[in-house]
Amino acid sequence: MKALASVVTALLLMSTIDVKAQEDLTKMLEENEPKTTDYTTATFKGTRIINGHSVETVKKNHLDFIIHHRFDRLNSGAYNLFGLDYSTIRLGFEYGLTDNVTIGFGRSSVQKTFDFLAKAKLLRQSTGTRNMPFSVTAFASTVIETLDKDLSTQDKTSYCTQLLIARKFSERLSLQLNPTFLYRNRVATAAQERALFALGFGGRMKLNKRLSLNAEYYWAFREKDLENALGDPYGNSLAIGVDIETGGHVFQLHFTNSSGMVEKQFIGDTSGSWGKGDIRWGFNVSRTFSFDKRAKGMMK
Amino acid sequence: MKTIIIILSISFASLGYLNAQNLYSTSNGETSFFSETPVENIAAVNKFGQAILNTSTNDIVVQMNMKQFDFPNKLMQEHFNENYIESAKYPKAVFKGKINEKIDFTKNGTYDISATGDFNLHGVSKPRTFKGKITVAQGSIGLTTDFEVALTEHNIEVPKVVFMKIAQTIQVKNKYSLAPYVSKK
């Protein structure tokens, strides 16, 4: 009797093994799955949130060509087609030495400016074997404004360093904090400090797969010198816009009170005020080219 | 009575033993895909495909992490994960099926096979039969299969307004080499 029971149990066991075979195999696979670190990707769509840099870098052996364009102030009236008659432009080339290190240079029409930049990812937001709640990227740039020919190169030069700290909270929401230090060898007015600290805030909210709403604000800690009647004529930079992604390109359309497109200019020298309607329409267009030689081999 | 119990326990023990012997697996199978477009070709490879085969029951499971697809063009990789495959929501592609042919896995040789089962991609399961080849060599089982994936079958949306046109079917190639299963638990 006992024997019979054992046989029945054995048969039952064997049949369940058969039915559950694929499930068991899946379990075995999962148990043997190598543990990996899952890095957060696409915290922002482009290397810029709007004016300022995002934590994103250009990937290894990729070249990003970026065109920044800002029109004149909306309140310049119908005669100037609300600013569209005049525009300023920056052309930039940025190259990924590795996935985490980018170098680049650019030339802006504002103050006939050359800028050289370097970006390095220090920490990457991740889950899995390595848990990291934030991404942190270091940014540094040297800017030379060549408009005034009488100045020495040293006087034309300024420097900016930033720590970009971002978190992708969900597929839709990413926020970034940018402590910034700006140093100008020469300042335009007596009220301006050569060294300027600022704190930037930026973020994006994805509206759908290809469209996101972006905003950015740089709060500069200016010395308010009460004895100086003129005061510092510059204010904080605020920008609001959308990112549209179309496959190979990223289009960023926005409104901003800044005309400059490098940190030295939009953090240091923004003179427009949103309240008075000194708002400029502008856009960034970015196109990335891959110079990864593996591509050809993989086609076969 | 005792003898029956002993026989049963021996057969159970051997069953377990046989089971372990009949399992073959890998966690570095290669899956690649290719899609020709008028502007730019799309290619990617995943070198961390996982597969497990029970040679006594012919059951087979293949799965891979979609985020581990490596594209030479990283922008494409980002689009693939974010916009097409939505790998945050649907991290894995899985095939669970059975090999239809009876194969003598103890004999070295190459066999044409087909496997029927459920193929899950982008959260959508489809019954599929994949054709392929099995190569049995000393101690390992090679598995190759080429097939097509129709994007619409798996609700993978290709928006109409993209600068880069994407083919509606994607050619997928798999090259897996399975070794006797060793539990790492």
Interface residues (C-beta under 8 A of the other chain):
Chain A: K2 A3 S6 V7 A10 M14 D18 A21 Q22 L25 T26 M28 L29 E31 N32 E33 P34 T36 D38 T41 A42 K59 K60 H62 D99 E171 K209 R210 E245 T246 G247 G248 H249 T288 S290 D292 R294 A295 M298 M299
Chain B: M1 I4 I5 L8 S11 F12 L15 L23 S25 S27 S32 F34 V39 E40 N41 A43 A44 V45 F48 Q50 A51 I52 N54 T57 D59 I60 V61 Q63 N65 K67 Q68 P72 N73 K74 L75 E78 H79 N81 E82 N83 A88 V94 K96 G97 K98 G117 P159 V161 V162 F163 M164 Y181 S183 K184 K185
